[in-house]
Amino acid sequence: MSGAADALRLLRGDPRAGSVVPPSGFTARLTVFTAAAMAFLAVFALALALSAGHLADRWGDALARTATVRLSAPAGQMDTQLAAVMEVLRTTPGVATARPMTEPEQRALLEPWFGPDLPVETLPLPRMVEVTETQTGFDADALRLRLAGEAPGAVLDDHTRWRRPLVRAADRLRGLGWLSIGLIGAAMGAMITLAANSALAANAQVIEVLRLVGARDAFIARAFVRRFTRRALEGAGLGTVAGMVAVAVMPGGDGTGFLTGLGFRGLDWLWPLALPPLAGLVAFWATRFAAFRVLKGIT
């Protein structure tokens, strides 16, 4: 609470202290530009993190509730074994629905690899049965044993080997997004520290005169902290708005892909609004650290 109170007090500040820092110049432009650019990039990193998180949840939920039974059998036994598979699935606890896939559906599955002209009807393809689980799910090992006894050509695929790598990749993308936000904040702090050092060094003679007339280091540091924090807030606000507009105009999609689903949805749009205050806190502590360190070195 004391840190927040100090920040608010410094933002209100002493009107006389503002004259210590030049209102314009290279450091002002550098601070505003740095804060705006970093906030702009942070919006996209935030969109990456949130979208990857939604994608991981969606893939995990969708694949966890579905399974596939692949049936391979001689042509004369296909219908008999398919009927046995359907009966096993109908009497299996945890199976919500089960239905054989149609020929057009199987053709659609193979089309990305073999093209649209694949003669599915002339190929000895296995029959596919799509299985949807209930919330409690089924015992995959027990179902495999029942299928082996009733339909030897049936193989159960519960998508475990596909689900785990996809969810793991999406989780890593989410982690990279949050790591990027942290690195962006660190880079902004470093740039603002450099700008504050430059401003302090450029005003070394002014600082010496202020000390001669009785100004304390806390008064001088407050002037720099107040000015640079305001500049960072202004720049981060501009960069955040620009980033949100850029994300809003990106092409949308059905959300099943990654790039087409990159963006904010619903309450996610509130997250970028936290970036300007965070940028102000980074500027506050970076400038405070730089000011007191430089002031100690000026004799």
Secondary structure, 3 states (H helix, E strand, C coil): CHHHHHHHHHHHCCHHHHHHCCCCCHHHHHHHHHHHHHHHHHHHHHHHHHHHHHHHHHHHHHHHCEEEEEECCCCCCHHHHHHHHHHHHHCCCCEEEEEECCHHHHHHHHHHHHCCCCCHHHCCCCEEEEEEECCCCCCHHHHHHHHHHHCCCEEEECCHHHHHHHHHHHHHHHHHHHHHHHHHHHHHHHHHHHHHHHHHHHCHHHHHHHHHCCCCHHHHHHHHHHHHHHHHHHHHHHHHHHHHHHHHCCCCCCCCCCHHHCCCCHHHHHHHHHHHHHHHHHHHHHHHHHHHHHHHHCC
